[in-house]
Amino acid sequence: MNRPIDDFEEKLQLEYPCAWVYKVIGIRQVSIENAVSEILGEKPWSMSFSNQSRTRKYLAFNVEVVVANEQERNTIFRALKAHAEIKMVL
């Protein structure tokens, strides 16, 4: 029997600690780097260019960091999403 997509309840199974990549989208690379640095503090992380919008207004970067558990992974996601210099997080 096929289930509707919105009825899908399987949870992502990860073994922690693990490397996690957030796709972060913004307007200026330096502003995004500063925001990530502010949020992650002393935690080691790396950032690499991913893509840009057709109009070149928006830039996308992959931010990789090791997360200890699901709570930390979600906390970082929410902090990135809430930062004024970051337009979107995937």
Secondary structure, 3 states (H helix, E strand, C coil): CCCCHHHCCCCCCCCCCEEEEEEEEECCHHHHHHHHHHHHCCCCEEEEEEEECCCCCCEEEEEEEEECCHHHHHHHHHHHHHCCCEEEEC
